[in-house]
């Protein structure tokens, strides 16, 4: 957090900072950072490179992530969603498929197989848990068709196996029928306007949308599942996009007291940037700025599809030798490369064809780009971009002070015209000090938290932003 003006002045006079930097800060030395368009998307109005500073990707690697939609405990959403969608959209052919022949369950044995393989490979991302999947039952109470013990074991598997590497999101309440928040039952009418995939079809206030999101979040909280974000199903919120962003931030903060909410809704294709978008920034330059981070995916779903009945097209992500495909394109453009799929498409109605294709894609990317990429959870990507957007830099001859109210790990920067070794001094809001001599590495691939590297006349530094003020001291 930033210090308020009084405590900041006392802090600078305390002698904890080097004299040159402390005086420069008191005198209003040149502050370098990203300014905010408070009413909307954050924009970088200051070119840091003009001041000899470049914020790099974490560990100077391209972030990878895997967004999984339509996942939940036990329920195969492809089987249960299809007839409900058919009732609302009877003219659509994809809803007339033989859903009765598909399995009603995606078993925990497959969740374990998938989660353990991903943990072995370091794959990280987002895993939805639909709270009342297709109106089958409530995950915090009962799931008809399964015993309470089976439900509790399924939730425990998510808590123990998935949580370390995956963000958990609700994907609205049911992913099918809109729930009347007063009764907890689906609304009586069945048509496009009463399905979450196309709700709402008229303007709703931020508070109304936040109440709907919070309803879903509270169910997952009752299941002891942490959430820092939400996922929208289909076209949910298409008519209220600006309100949705505010509502997502409001609901996640209210239910989970999270300092940095994020959400997933959009897929960016072609030449669109896949970098996260900082939205609704408020309180820039204060102790506790508030914002919501919009993290887009960069691919379509080319595995088994949301019903689990399609043949995968893994080469559209990355071909066998990772010389072509959308993920390859994004990595080579040095843009966050976030894959998208639907959970039934991983299971592929029992054949696991989607999972097999996914494993091949991951191994192809690893074989060519393993030293240039880094798997991250969606929340980690959101946090890094938020910190990058609000941090301030103040420099002197032998020091660089970084002030940032958002904590993030493996924050990586290049500083021109500096020479190591590098000493990191962290200062808490109370003035407590921590000192760390950063470890020198010789290759960029070796960068990790607490390291620095000399690169010609520049220094690359990778540190954890775990204090509101960090001063880096150089030899020259």
N, C-alpha and C positions, 0 to 999 in steps of 0.2 A: 504494500500500500504506500501511496505518497504520504509524506509527513505534512501536517498542517504547517502554516507559515511560522508559528511561534516555536513549536517543537523542532521544526526544521532548522531554524536559526540557532537554537541551542545545540542541536545535534552537530551542525557544521562547526560551531565553536568548541566542541567537546575535545577536539584533537584526534578523533578516531580516523578522520580522513586525512590524507596527506595535505600539508599546508597549502600547496599550490592549488590543488583541486578545491579545497574548502573555500579559499578566498575567491577563486573563480566563480564558484556557485553563488557566494554571497554577493559578488559584484554583478551577477546576472550575465555570466559568460554565455557564449553561444550555445543554445540548446538545439539539439538536432533530433527530430523525431517525425512521427506521422501524425498529421492533424486530422480532425474528424469532421465529416459532414454530419452534424448531430441529428438532423432530421431523417437521415436515411442510411445509405450504405457508406461505410467508412472508405475514404479515399486517401492515398498517400500524396500529400501536397508538397512534401519535402524530399528532394532527391538525396538520399543519404550518401550515395557514391560521390557526390560533389564535396562531401566532407570527409572522405576517406574511410567510410564505414559501409559495409555491405552485410545485411542480414541474409544468411544462407539458409538452405533447408536444414532440418535437424540432422546433425552429424554430416552435413553436406551431402545427404542422400535424398533421392526422390521418394517421398512418402507413398506407400502402397496401403490399401485397405480393401476389405471385402464386406460389402453391405448385403445382409441376408434379410429378405422380406418374407412375410407370411409364415414365419416360424412361431411355434408355441409349444406347449406341453402336450404330447401324445396325439392331438387331433391333426389329421391330415386335412389342411385347409382346402386343398384342391377338391377333395371328395365332398366336403360339407358346404363349401361356398357355392359350387356350381349350380345346384338346384335353386338356391336363393337368388342368385343373379339371374337365372332363367325366368323366375317369376317376375322380376322387375324389368328385364329387357328380353321379352320373349322372341323378339325378331333377330337376336344375335346368334349366329351359328355356333360360336365357340361355347355357348352355354347349353347346347343340345347334345353334347358328347355323352358317352355312356358312363357317367360318373359312378353308377351303381357297381361297376366292375372294378373300381379303384379301391385300394385298401382304405379303411376308415382311420387307420393309425399309422403314424411314423414312429416306430418304436424307439425307446431309450437306448437300445443296443446300437442303433444307427447314430444317435446323438453322441454316444461314447466313442464310436469308431471315428466319426468325423472330428470331434473335439480333440481326441488324442493325436490324430494325424496332424491337425493344424497346429497343435502345441509343439509337436516335434519339429515342424517346419517354421515355426515362428509366425504363422499367419494370425493376423489380428483384424478386428473390424467391429461390425454391429450385428446383433442377433435380436430380432424382434421376439417379444412374447405378447401375443394377443391375449388380453385379460379374460374376455368372454368369447372364445373362438367360435365364430359362426353361430353364436347363441347356443352352443352345446351345453355350456356350464361355466361356472365362475371359478377361476383358478384359486381364489382365496377361500373357497367353500367346498363345492362339489363339482365333479365332472361326470355326469351320467354316462354310463358305459364303461367306466373305470372305477375301481375302488378308491376310497380316500387314501389308502396306503400307497397305491400306484401313483396317484397324483402327487402326494408328498415326496415320494422317491424321485419322481420326474423333476420336481422343483429343486430338490436337493442336488440332483445331477447338474442342473444349470448353475446353481450356486457354487458348487465345488469345482466343476470342470470348465465351464464356459466363462464365468466371470473374470478370471484373471486376464483373459485375452480379448474379451468381447464386451462392448457396451450393450446394455439391455434397453430396449425401447418398447413402449406400448405402440401398437399400430392401430390407434384409436381403441374403441371398446370391443367391437365385435368383428370388424372388417366387413361386415355385411349390413345388417339392419341397424338403423339409427335407434338409439335407446332414449326413452323418455326419462330424463334425470329425476323427475318427481316420483315415478313409479318403479324405475329400474327394469321396465319391460320394453320390448320393441314397440315402436309406434304402430298403431293398428293398420294404417294404409300400407300397401306394398306397391311402390313405383320408384322411378329413378330418384325422385326427390327425397325418399325415405331410406336410401341406401348410403352408407358412409362413403362409398367410392365417389359419390357425386354430391355430397352434402357440404355446405348448404347451397341452395339454389337461389337464395335471396340474401341481402345484406344481413350480417350479424355483427354485433358489437364485439369488441375485444373481450369484454367480461363474459359474454355468452360463450364464445369459443373457448376461453380459458377454463370455464366451468366444465365444459365437455372433456377437454384434455385432462383436467385435474381428476375427474371421475375415473378415467382409465389409470392414471398414475397412482391414485390411492389404492387401487386393487393390487397393483404390483408391489406397492410398499407393504401391504398386508402380507404379501408373499415373501417378504424379506429380500426383495430384489432392488438394488440401487438403480437409479435412473438419472442421467444428466441430459437426456434429450428425448424427443419423440419422432416417430415416423408417420407420415400421412399415407393412408391407403388410396391408391388410384388418384382420382381427381379431387379428393377431399381438400376443401379450401380454395379451389380455383377461382371462386368469385370474390374471395376476401383475402387476397394474398398479403396485403399490408397488415391487416388485422391479425392474420394467422401468425405472423412472425412475432408480433407483440404478445399474443396470447400464449404461444409456446414458451416464451421466456417467463411470462407471469406465472403460468401453471407449474412449470418445473421448479421455479424459485419457491413458490408457496408450499408445494407438497414436500419437496426434498431439501429446501434451503441450499440449493446449489448456487455457487457464485457465477457460473458461466454456462448457461443453457445453450443447447444447440438443437438443430432439427435436420431431418432429411426429407426432402420432397422432390428435388429437381434432378434431372439428368442433363448434363451438358455434353453436347456432341459437336462434331466438326471442329471449327476453330475457336469455339467458346473456351474461355479460361475455366479450368477446373479448380482453381484456388478457392478456398472458403471465402464467404462474403460476410463482413461484419455489418450487422443491421441494428438499427434503433439504438445507437450509442448515446448514452446519457451519462453526465457527470465526468466527461473527459477531463483529466488533470486533477481529479479529486482522489480521496482515499479509496473510494470504491466505485469505479465506473461500472455501469450496467450496459449489457449488450446481449444480443442473441446472434449465434453464429449459424449461418446457412451453409451446410457442407454438401455439395453436390456429388453425385456419382459421375463417372466419366465414360461408362459403357452402357449398352443395353443388356438385357438378360438373354444370353445366347446359350444357356445350359438347357435344362429340361423344361423350363417354362413354369408358370404359376400353377398349372394343373398337373405337372409332372409327366406329361404324355408326349413331349416333343423330343426329337433327336437333337442332341447338343451340337453346337458349332464352335468347338473350342478354338479353332484357328482364327475366329473373329476377335478373340482376346489376344492370343499369341500363337503363332504356328510352332511347329516342332522345334526349330532352332532359334526361335524368338527373333526372327528377322522381319516379321510383319505382324500386323494385328493392332487393335486399338490400344491395348496396354503398352505395347512396344512403342507406338507412336507417342503416347503421353510421356513415357520415360525418356525418350529421345528429345522431346520438347522440353523436358524438365518441368513437367506439370504434375501435380498430385494425380496418381493413377488409382482410382477407386473403382473396383469391380462391383457389379450388381448381379444378384440372382434372387430366385424365390426358393424357399426351403423344399416344397414338393418337387422342384426340379432337381435338387440334389439327390433325393431319395428315388425319384423316377418310378414311382409306384412299385417299388421293391426291387427293381433291377440295378439301382445305384449308378446308372449310366451317367447321370449328371455329375456325381461325385468323382467317378473315374476320370471324366473329362477335365474336371476342375483340378485334380491332382496333376494331370499332365501339364496343364497351363502353368501352375505354380512351379513345377520342376523346370519347365522351359525357361521361365523368367529367371529363376534362380541360377540356372546354368550360364546365362549370358550376363545378367545384371545383378547378381547376388551381392557384389561389392559396391554397387551404385544405388541400391534401393534399401528401404527400411519399412517393415510392416508396422503399422500403427493403428490403434483404435481410433474411431471417428472423433471421440472426445479429445484425444491427444492431438489430433490434427487441428481441431477447433481451438484448443487452448494455445497451441503454438502460434497460430495466426492471430489470435486475439492479443497475445503478448507482443508479438511483432508489431501490431498496429498501434498500441498505446504506449509502448516503452519510449523513454526519452534518453538521449545520450548527451553527455557533457564532457568535453575533452580538454586536456592540457598537454604539455609536452610529453610527459611520461605516464599519464594516467587517462583512463576512460571510465567515467561514472555512468552506470546504467540504472535508471530508476524505472521500476515496473510494478504496477499493482496486481498483475496477473502472474501467478506462479506457473512455470512450465519447466520441463526438463530438456536436457541436451540442446540448449539454445546456442546456435552456432553463428559466429560473425567473423568477418575478415576486416582487419584494421590496417590501413596502408601506412607505410613509413614507420613501423614499430619493430622492435627487436626484443625477443625473449631473453631470459626466462620471464614467466608471467606469474604474478602473485594475485590471488583473488581475496578481497576483503568484503565480507558480507555484513550489513548493518541492519538490525531489526528496527522496528518503529520505536522501540524503547532505548535504542542506542547500543544494544548488545552487539558484540563484534565476533565474527569468526574469520579465521585466516587460513588460507589453503594455498600451498605452492602447487601450481598445476603441473601435471606430468607431460613431458615433451614426447611427442611421437614424430616419426619421420615420414609417414605416408598419410594422405587424407583418409584412406580406408580405415586407419586405426583410430580415428577420432571418436571419442566417446566423452561422457560427462567428466569434467575435471582434467581435460587435456588441452594442449596447445601445440601448434606446429609452425615452424618458420617456413615461409614460402617466398623466397627471394627477399624483397624488402618489406614484405607484409607478414602479419601474424594472423593465423587462424586460431580461434578460441572456441571451445565447446564447454559450456558450463550449465549447471542447473540454476535457473532463476528462482531460488528458494528464500530470498530475502528481498525486501522492497527496494533496497539500495545496495548495489554491488560496485565496488571500485576495482578495476583491473590496473595493476601497476607493471610497467615495462622497464627494461633496462634503458631503452632510449626510444 
